[in-house]
């Protein structure tokens, strides 16, 4: 609960719409109820790469770096975001990755 509250606070401070923050929180809680194994994490990375390649095509690597940069920027305020994304597997969730990219784009951080 404490980590979820910290993440929701971070999302609020970042101006992330409540609906998106709630959906990320819902996915986080579901992942904590059934944490992914190392094998699950490995396969979810592969699945995410395939899904993002279909959506972003030739821009996948660039867009993925933008999403990672946005996470690094948010982590400067809340370092636990790395643990949250890794432990829960959300760092491999295509919807979460695309959402973080879209947040960066909405804030004018995409060139």
C-alpha positions as CSV (number, residue, x, y, z in Angstrom):
1,X,0.0,0.0,0.0
2,X,2.8,2.4,0.8
3,X,4.5,1.9,-2.5
4,X,1.2,2.3,-4.4
5,X,0.5,5.6,-2.5
6,X,4.1,6.8,-3.3
7,X,3.5,6.0,-7.0
8,X,0.1,7.7,-7.1
9,X,1.6,10.8,-5.4
10,X,4.4,10.8,-8.0
11,X,1.9,10.5,-10.9
12,X,-0.2,13.3,-9.4
13,X,2.9,15.5,-9.1
14,X,3.8,14.7,-12.7
15,X,0.3,15.8,-13.8
16,X,-0.6,12.3,-15.0
17,X,-4.4,12.1,-15.4
18,X,-6.0,10.3,-12.5
19,X,-7.5,7.6,-14.9
20,X,-4.1,6.6,-16.1
21,X,-2.6,6.6,-12.6
22,X,-5.5,4.5,-11.4
23,X,-5.0,2.0,-14.3
24,X,-1.3,1.7,-13.5
25,X,-2.2,1.3,-9.8
26,X,-4.7,-1.5,-10.7
27,X,-2.1,-3.3,-12.8
28,X,0.5,-2.9,-10.1
29,X,-1.9,-4.4,-7.4
30,X,-2.7,-7.3,-9.7
31,X,1.0,-8.0,-10.2
32,X,1.7,-7.8,-6.5
33,X,-1.1,-10.3,-5.9
34,X,0.7,-12.7,-8.2
35,X,4.3,-11.6,-8.6
36,X,6.0,-12.7,-11.8
37,X,8.8,-15.2,-11.7
38,X,12.1,-14.6,-13.4
39,X,10.9,-16.8,-16.2
40,X,7.7,-14.7,-16.5
41,X,9.8,-11.5,-16.6
42,X,12.0,-12.9,-19.3
43,X,9.1,-13.9,-21.5
44,X,7.2,-10.7,-20.9
45,X,10.3,-8.7,-22.1
46,X,10.1,-10.7,-25.4
47,X,6.4,-10.3,-25.7
48,X,6.6,-6.5,-25.0
49,X,9.3,-6.1,-27.7
50,X,7.2,-7.9,-30.2
51,X,4.0,-5.9,-29.4
52,X,5.9,-2.5,-29.4
53,X,7.5,-3.4,-32.7
54,X,4.1,-3.9,-34.2
55,X,2.8,-0.6,-32.9
56,X,5.8,1.6,-33.4
57,X,7.6,-0.1,-36.3
58,X,10.8,1.6,-37.3
59,X,10.4,4.0,-34.4
60,X,10.5,1.4,-31.7
61,X,14.0,1.9,-30.4
62,X,13.7,5.7,-30.4
63,X,10.3,5.6,-28.7
64,X,11.5,3.0,-26.1
65,X,14.5,5.3,-25.3
66,X,12.1,8.2,-24.8
67,X,9.9,6.1,-22.4
68,X,13.0,5.0,-20.5
69,X,14.2,8.6,-20.3
70,X,10.8,9.6,-18.9
71,X,11.2,6.9,-16.2
72,X,14.7,8.1,-15.4
73,X,13.3,11.7,-15.0
74,X,10.5,10.5,-12.7
75,X,13.0,8.3,-10.8
76,X,15.0,11.4,-9.9
77,X,12.1,12.4,-7.7
78,X,11.0,8.9,-6.7
79,X,13.8,6.3,-7.1
80,X,11.4,3.4,-6.1
81,X,9.8,3.6,-9.5
82,X,12.5,1.3,-10.8
83,X,11.7,-1.3,-8.2
84,X,8.0,-0.9,-8.8
85,X,8.4,-1.4,-12.6
86,X,10.9,-4.3,-12.3
87,X,9.4,-6.3,-9.4
88,X,5.8,-6.1,-10.7
89,X,6.8,-6.7,-14.3
90,X,5.1,-3.4,-15.4
91,X,8.3,-2.4,-17.0
92,X,7.5,-5.0,-19.6
93,X,3.9,-4.1,-20.0
94,X,3.4,-2.6,-23.5
95,X,0.4,-0.5,-22.3
96,X,2.5,1.0,-19.5
97,X,5.5,1.6,-21.8
98,X,3.2,3.3,-24.4
99,X,1.5,5.3,-21.7
100,X,4.9,6.6,-20.4
101,X,5.9,7.5,-23.9
102,X,2.7,9.3,-24.5
103,X,3.1,11.2,-21.2
104,X,6.6,12.3,-22.5
105,X,5.1,13.3,-25.8
106,X,2.3,15.2,-24.1
107,X,4.8,17.2,-22.1
108,X,6.7,18.1,-25.2
109,X,9.7,15.8,-24.5
110,X,9.5,14.0,-27.8
111,X,11.5,15.4,-30.7
